[in-house]
Amino acid sequence: MNKLNASMDLIIVNARLATLAGGEGPKRGQEMKNVRYVEDGVLGIREGRIQFVGSRMEAQAAGVTAVTGAQTWDAKGRLVTPGLVDPHTHLVHGGSRENELAMKQAGKAYLEILAAGGGILSTVRSTRAASEEELLEQAAVSLRRMLEQGATTVEAKSGYGLDRDTELKQLRVAKQLNSRQPVELVSTFLGPHAIPTDYKGRADEFLDEMTTLLDEIREQGLAEFADIFCEEGVFSVEQSRRFLEAAKAKGFGLKIHADEIESLGGAELAAELGAVSADHLPASSPAGLKALADAGVVAVLLPGTSWNLRAKQHAKARYLIDEAQAAVALATDYNPGSCPTESLQLIMAFAVNLLGMTPEEVLTAVTRNAAYAIGRGDVIGSLEVGKQADICIWNTTQLAYIPYHFGVNHIAAVFKKGVPVVRDGKMVEEGEVKR
């Protein structure tokens, strides 16, 4: 029970609270199953922060009251969770790639499509050609979909420019979006996402060019993380180490696209450098996965991508949780090619059905652990006193119903910093939400 004297400006009552509270840092291994329910729960919020979490009887004993004009929401016994966190997206881009569907159906692998000028290189051309306003409008549509599906915080990578001007353009768009809509964005510089055609055979030169952007990005406050695609035919482990070490020296947090297709050693590199997260990981060796777990690196799994690419293997979620005792997070990997979906709820279903994760592990992976994967675990990701009031109310009392009944939106309401931004599964039309 939480004792307090302050009155609340928002009270949610009659809730089945899944708090994700307890302990420090992300939840690892078997602890991921512990979501900590409070039945007949009450949440008290003041000035965008959670001030009380407990049962109705505890709220009465603590003297939880409402200020004049406060809102009271009756959750009607439904499930209430932290707002969802999507820790890996390629939000800002131009164009789409539905023309590649036939190539995939014909059995073409992603690296074959890339070699033919498709894949990321197609999106690079579209993104370079798009104006800043066009990119902003397109990304805003995706963010609305994410929010209506429960995502209140989203990581957004660059990486579809592969040149100075377009990379900076993508990052500026993400920064502008933070003040134009409710979803909070965390930006990552992914300049070394692929090798552009005009640098074919000169990957080191291109990597040097991307490295020179780090100072400018840092000075303009355009990104707090740096990322690289460490993969066969893209950037080697040694090239990735060089770029990430340079980024770390300049104050960036580190992320890495690791071992998506080949077991190159990206997981081991993430452990060596103390990355915040290592993402993808289907081809990682057990030793690499154990190393990143021991180093405290969050494993961000992207089952929608391996499903959509018809991959022969998915990330080893059960090994990560049961054997390596890792902290696992889940993300959409929203992008126009390998995973064009904004729905974390769909990813939750994939994680259960493809990766063998339990509903409780999945919820932990899209809330608390996802928050730590983007450096926000001390602010969001659980329903605890002092945390930001990012909250989802679901149209069910049972957590398992969400991945069980897939392909529909289960959101009843979403709050961002205590402000209602989604009602009945639709974004509230009340203009800009200022932070």
Sequence and secondary structure as in RCSB ss.txt:
>XXXX:A:sequence
MNKLNASMDLIIVNARLATLAGGEGPKRGQEMKNVRYVEDGVLGIREGRIQFVGSRMEAQAAGVTAVTGAQTWDA
KGRLVTPGLVDPHTHLVHGGSRENELAMKQAGKAYLEILAAGGGILSTVRSTRAASEEELLEQAAVSLRRMLEQG
ATTVEAKSGYGLDRDTELKQLRVAKQLNSRQPVELVSTFLGPHAIPTDYKGRADEFLDEMTTLLDEIREQGLAEF
ADIFCEEGVFSVEQSRRFLEAAKAKGFGLKIHADEIESLGGAELAAELGAVSADHLPASSPAGLKALADAGVVAV
LLPGTSWNLRAKQHAKARYLIDEAQAAVALATDYNPGSCPTESLQLIMAFAVNLLGMTPEEVLTAVTRNAAYAIG
RGDVIGSLEVGKQADICIWNTTQLAYIPYHFGVNHIAAVFKKGVPVVRDGKMVEEGEVKR
>XXXX:A:secstr
       EEEEEEEEEEE   SSSSS  GGGGG   EEEEEEEEEETTEEEEEEEHHHHHHHT  EEEEEEEEE 
TT EEEE EEE  B     S  GGGHHHHHTT  HHHHHHTT THHHHHHHHHHS HHHHHHHHHHHHHHHHHTT
EEEEEEE  S  SHHHHHHHHHHHHHHTTTSSSEEEEEE  TTS  GGGTT HHHHHHHHHHTHHHHHHTT  SE
E  EE TTSB HHHHHHHHHHHHHTT EEEEEESSSS  SHHHHHHHHT SEEEE TT  HHHHHHHHHTT EEE
E HHHHHHTT S    HHIIIIIS   EEE   B SSS     HHHHHHHHHHTT   HHHHHHHTTHHHHHHTT
 TTTSSS  TTSB  EEEES S TTHHHHSTTS  EEEEEETTEEEEETTEE  SS    
